[in-house]
């Protein structure tokens, strides 16, 4: 279900190197796609995943727990291009 949207995101990230766009065009395109993907996928699954991690369950600070959940989607999106990259090279 979400694999199509995620694949599109990865293709857009890779297309940045292939196409001749200005940096501001690339940032604008990726930001727009990021927002669309976040609205389609949502953050609930990632937040539920974070709630089951050892770091989350062992921490007593509610502010830190909220930060972990709030940052889960951003961290996930940061790892996607790495996942799709040449593993032998990187």
Z-matrix of the N, CA and C atoms (Angstrom, degrees):
N
C 1 1.444
C 2 1.526 1 110.52
N 3 1.323 2 116.08 1 -55.57
C 4 1.454 3 119.92 2 -178.40
C 5 1.514 4 112.45 3 -86.40
N 6 1.319 5 117.49 4 -12.46
C 7 1.451 6 120.99 5 -176.14
C 8 1.519 7 111.91 6 -61.59
N 9 1.303 8 118.43 7 -34.56
C 10 1.458 9 121.43 8 179.74
C 11 1.519 10 110.42 9 -64.09
N 12 1.324 11 117.41 10 -46.86
C 13 1.456 12 121.09 11 -179.94
C 14 1.529 13 110.90 12 -65.06
N 15 1.308 14 116.44 13 -40.51
C 16 1.465 15 120.06 14 -179.63
C 17 1.518 16 110.03 15 -67.30
N 18 1.326 17 116.94 16 -40.14
C 19 1.454 18 120.37 17 178.10
C 20 1.532 19 110.43 18 -62.59
N 21 1.321 20 117.21 19 -40.18
C 22 1.459 21 120.66 20 177.38
C 23 1.529 22 110.52 21 -61.41
N 24 1.327 23 116.71 22 -40.64
C 25 1.460 24 120.31 23 178.62
C 26 1.522 25 110.26 24 -61.62
N 27 1.314 26 116.36 25 -46.77
C 28 1.462 27 119.84 26 -179.23
C 29 1.522 28 111.56 27 -62.93
N 30 1.313 29 116.47 28 -39.13
C 31 1.461 30 119.72 29 178.22
C 32 1.525 31 111.09 30 -65.25
N 33 1.320 32 117.27 31 -37.07
C 34 1.464 33 120.21 32 177.95
C 35 1.515 34 111.06 33 -66.76
N 36 1.321 35 117.17 34 -39.33
C 37 1.461 36 120.41 35 177.77
C 38 1.518 37 109.93 36 -63.34
N 39 1.320 38 117.19 37 -44.29
C 40 1.449 39 120.60 38 179.71
C 41 1.521 40 111.85 39 -68.06
N 42 1.306 41 117.99 40 -32.32
C 43 1.459 42 121.51 41 -179.09
C 44 1.523 43 111.92 42 -67.07
N 45 1.319 44 117.34 43 -19.83
C 46 1.463 45 119.93 44 -179.97
C 47 1.518 46 110.87 45 -60.62
N 48 1.305 47 117.50 46 -37.71
C 49 1.459 48 120.70 47 179.95
C 50 1.524 49 111.40 48 -74.69
N 51 1.301 50 117.15 49 -29.74
C 52 1.449 51 121.56 50 -173.27
C 53 1.527 52 113.07 51 -84.97
N 54 1.301 53 117.41 52 -31.25
C 55 1.461 54 121.02 53 -175.87
C 56 1.521 55 110.71 54 -99.81
N 57 1.309 56 114.15 55 152.61
C 58 1.465 57 119.97 56 179.12
C 59 1.521 58 109.12 57 -93.97
N 60 1.317 59 116.05 58 89.08
C 61 1.451 60 122.46 59 176.96
C 62 1.519 61 107.62 60 -122.64
N 63 1.303 62 115.21 61 155.92
C 64 1.453 63 118.04 62 174.45
C 65 1.519 64 108.90 63 -73.67
N 66 1.306 65 116.20 64 161.47
C 67 1.459 66 120.67 65 -179.69
C 68 1.524 67 110.86 66 -60.32
N 69 1.320 68 117.00 67 -39.16
C 70 1.467 69 119.21 68 -179.38
C 71 1.530 70 111.30 69 -66.78
N 72 1.338 71 117.41 70 -34.85
C 73 1.469 72 120.05 71 175.48
C 74 1.522 73 110.82 72 -63.48
N 75 1.327 74 116.18 73 -43.62
C 76 1.460 75 120.40 74 -179.87
C 77 1.520 76 111.44 75 -63.89
N 78 1.314 77 116.73 76 -43.49
C 79 1.464 78 120.64 77 179.80
C 80 1.524 79 110.17 78 -63.87
N 81 1.313 80 116.58 79 -43.33
C 82 1.458 81 121.07 80 179.51
C 83 1.527 82 111.02 81 -62.08
N 84 1.338 83 117.39 82 -46.17
C 85 1.463 84 121.24 83 -179.62
C 86 1.521 85 111.57 84 -63.09
N 87 1.314 86 117.15 85 -45.20
C 88 1.461 87 120.22 86 -178.90
C 89 1.518 88 112.05 87 -68.60
N 90 1.319 89 117.00 88 -38.42
C 91 1.459 90 120.26 89 178.16
C 92 1.520 91 110.60 90 -63.90
N 93 1.314 92 116.24 91 -42.46
C 94 1.461 93 120.43 92 178.42
C 95 1.532 94 110.27 93 -63.25
N 96 1.316 95 116.91 94 -45.51
C 97 1.460 96 119.35 95 -179.24
C 98 1.524 97 111.08 96 -67.46
N 99 1.329 98 117.17 97 -38.39
C 100 1.467 99 121.60 98 176.90
C 101 1.524 100 110.38 99 -57.83
N 102 1.320 101 116.49 100 -47.24
C 103 1.469 102 120.79 101 179.81
C 104 1.527 103 111.66 102 -63.20
N 105 1.339 104 116.61 103 -41.10
C 106 1.465 105 120.17 104 178.54
C 107 1.529 106 110.80 105 -64.59
N 108 1.321 107 116.54 106 -43.84
C 109 1.459 108 120.51 107 -179.28
C 110 1.526 109 111.16 108 -64.73
N 111 1.317 110 116.30 109 -41.02
C 112 1.462 111 120.40 110 178.88
C 113 1.522 112 110.96 111 -64.11
N 114 1.324 113 117.49 112 -38.39
C 115 1.466 114 119.88 113 179.45
C 116 1.529 115 111.19 114 -70.75
N 117 1.339 116 118.09 115 -31.87
C 118 1.462 117 121.06 116 -179.95
C 119 1.525 118 111.93 117 -79.19
N 120 1.312 119 116.43 118 -45.88
C 121 1.463 120 121.01 119 -176.66
C 122 1.521 121 111.41 120 -82.11
N 123 1.322 122 115.41 121 -41.48
C 124 1.451 123 119.80 122 -176.32
C 125 1.520 124 111.19 123 81.85
N 126 1.305 125 116.19 124 -178.62
C 127 1.465 126 120.35 125 -176.89
C 128 1.527 127 112.14 126 -119.48
N 129 1.316 128 117.25 127 -2.49
C 130 1.459 129 120.40 128 -172.91
C 131 1.531 130 112.94 129 -60.24
N 132 1.319 131 117.32 130 -45.15
C 133 1.470 132 119.75 131 -179.10
C 134 1.526 133 111.75 132 -61.89
N 135 1.313 134 116.32 133 -43.19
C 136 1.462 135 119.10 134 179.77
C 137 1.524 136 111.25 135 -67.25
N 138 1.323 137 116.75 136 -38.65
C 139 1.459 138 119.79 137 177.96
C 140 1.525 139 110.99 138 -64.64
N 141 1.327 140 117.10 139 -38.49
C 142 1.463 141 120.23 140 176.71
C 143 1.524 142 110.67 141 -66.18
N 144 1.315 143 116.51 142 -37.43
C 145 1.463 144 120.10 143 176.60
C 146 1.525 145 110.56 144 -62.16
N 147 1.340 146 116.45 145 -45.85
C 148 1.464 147 121.21 146 -179.83
C 149 1.527 148 110.70 147 -60.70
N 150 1.310 149 117.36 148 -37.15
C 151 1.463 150 120.75 149 -179.56
C 152 1.528 151 112.40 150 -62.03
N 153 1.317 152 117.67 151 -20.20
C 154 1.463 153 121.40 152 -179.75
C 155 1.529 154 113.09 153 -99.68
N 156 1.327 155 117.82 154 1.02
C 157 1.464 156 119.35 155 178.65
C 158 1.525 157 110.17 156 -78.23
N 159 1.309 158 114.95 157 156.37
C 160 1.460 159 120.38 158 -179.38
C 161 1.532 160 111.44 159 -64.23
N 162 1.324 161 115.97 160 -40.29
C 163 1.465 162 119.85 161 -179.88
C 164 1.529 163 111.39 162 -59.07
N 165 1.326 164 116.30 163 -42.39
C 166 1.464 165 121.00 164 -178.79
C 167 1.528 166 111.33 165 -70.07
N 168 1.311 167 117.09 166 -46.49
C 169 1.457 168 119.95 167 -175.38
C 170 1.524 169 112.93 168 -69.99
N 171 1.324 170 117.71 169 -29.70
C 172 1.465 171 120.66 170 -178.81
C 173 1.526 172 113.31 171 -84.24
N 174 1.306 173 117.31 172 -16.70
C 175 1.466 174 120.34 173 -176.57
C 176 1.527 175 110.42 174 -84.87
N 177 1.316 176 115.97 175 138.25
C 178 1.472 177 121.48 176 179.44
C 179 1.529 178 112.53 177 -100.11
N 180 1.332 179 116.54 178 -11.12
C 181 1.463 180 121.66 179 -177.86
C 182 1.535 181 109.53 180 -81.55
N 183 1.327 182 117.04 181 112.55
C 184 1.460 183 121.36 182 -176.76
C 185 1.524 184 112.33 183 -66.71
N 186 1.318 185 117.16 184 -32.19
C 187 1.472 186 120.38 185 178.29
C 188 1.530 187 110.33 186 -65.22
N 189 1.310 188 116.44 187 -42.91
C 190 1.467 189 120.10 188 178.30
C 191 1.524 190 110.82 189 -65.32
N 192 1.323 191 116.73 190 -38.59
C 193 1.460 192 120.24 191 177.75
C 194 1.530 193 110.92 192 -62.48
N 195 1.321 194 116.40 193 -42.45
C 196 1.468 195 120.15 194 178.03
C 197 1.529 196 110.73 195 -63.86
N 198 1.338 197 116.69 196 -39.91
C 199 1.465 198 120.48 197 178.56
C 200 1.524 199 111.02 198 -63.28
N 201 1.319 200 117.15 199 -40.54
C 202 1.465 201 120.27 200 178.12
C 203 1.524 202 110.93 201 -60.40
N 204 1.313 203 116.13 202 -43.29
C 205 1.459 204 119.74 203 179.49
C 206 1.529 205 111.48 204 -69.70
N 207 1.337 206 116.99 205 -40.86
C 208 1.465 207 120.62 206 -179.20
C 209 1.527 208 111.86 207 -64.58
N 210 1.320 209 117.55 208 -33.33
C 211 1.457 210 121.50 209 -176.18
C 212 1.522 211 113.39 210 -89.94
N 213 1.316 212 117.56 211 -4.02
C 214 1.462 213 120.28 212 -174.14
C 215 1.532 214 112.53 213 -60.22
N 216 1.322 215 117.97 214 -43.38
C 217 1.464 216 119.88 215 -178.61
C 218 1.523 217 110.70 216 -67.80
N 219 1.319 218 117.29 217 -41.33
C 220 1.467 219 120.83 218 179.27
C 221 1.524 220 110.91 219 -62.57
N 222 1.315 221 116.96 220 -42.36
C 223 1.465 222 120.10 221 178.40
C 224 1.528 223 110.97 222 -65.05
N 225 1.298 224 116.06 223 -40.96
C 226 1.461 225 120.53 224 178.20
C 227 1.532 226 110.64 225 -60.84
N 228 1.303 227 116.52 226 -45.85
C 229 1.461 228 120.72 227 -179.24
C 230 1.530 229 111.63 228 -65.74
N 231 1.324 230 117.10 229 -30.99
C 232 1.462 231 120.19 230 178.45
C 233 1.529 232 111.10 231 -69.97
N 234 1.322 233 117.57 232 -30.93
C 235 1.464 234 120.94 233 -179.64
C 236 1.523 235 113.63 234 -81.45
N 237 1.309 236 118.60 235 -21.09
C 238 1.463 237 120.29 236 -177.26
C 239 1.529 238 113.72 237 -58.11
N 240 1.330 239 119.76 238 -48.82
C 241 1.476 240 118.10 239 178.94
C 242 1.525 241 112.02 240 -62.43
N 243 1.325 242 117.67 241 -32.91
C 244 1.463 243 120.07 242 177.73
C 245 1.518 244 110.94 243 -67.06
N 246 1.311 245 116.23 244 -39.60
C 247 1.459 246 121.22 245 179.59
C 248 1.518 247 110.86 246 -63.28
N 249 1.312 248 116.80 247 -37.72
C 250 1.466 249 121.46 248 -176.70
C 251 1.529 250 112.63 249 -86.61
N 252 1.316 251 117.60 250 -2.93
C 253 1.455 252 120.30 251 -177.58
C 254 1.530 253 111.14 252 -81.22
N 255 1.297 254 115.82 253 173.93
C 256 1.456 255 122.16 254 177.12
C 257 1.531 256 108.08 255 -70.76
N 258 1.318 257 116.39 256 107.91
C 259 1.463 258 121.27 257 -174.63
C 260 1.528 259 112.41 258 -63.99
N 261 1.317 260 117.52 259 -31.70
C 262 1.456 261 120.66 260 179.35
C 263 1.540 262 111.17 261 -70.56
N 264 1.309 263 115.50 262 -30.39
C 265 1.470 264 120.24 263 -177.95
C 266 1.516 265 112.21 264 -84.06
N 267 1.321 266 117.18 265 -37.76
C 268 1.452 267 120.97 266 -176.21
C 269 1.491 268 109.99 267 -112.15
